[in-house]
Amino acid sequence: MHGRVQGVFFRDTCRREALGLGVVGYVRNEADGTVTAEFEGSAPAVEAMVEWARRGPRQAAVVRVDVAEIAPGGRREFQIL
């Protein structure tokens, strides 16, 4: 995610959203000011997470979300890294 996405509780809010949807994966801050996340779950739940990421929490100002489909990683929980 690109924009104002660090220092706005993006990771914590993302984790709460994922838990509510039954999505596993992770979210982490990057050194360049972006946030990276991987979502794994049912197609509708993952799509809902991607849509949420386009908005982020109230304080965020998301300007771009890059989406790529990857093979499932077999994670068992959603982590903040």
Secondary structure, DSSP 8 states (H G I E B T S, - for coil): -EEE-SSSSHHHHHHHHHHHHT-EEEEEE-TTS-EEEEEES-HHHHHHHHHHHHH-STT-EEEE------------SEEE-
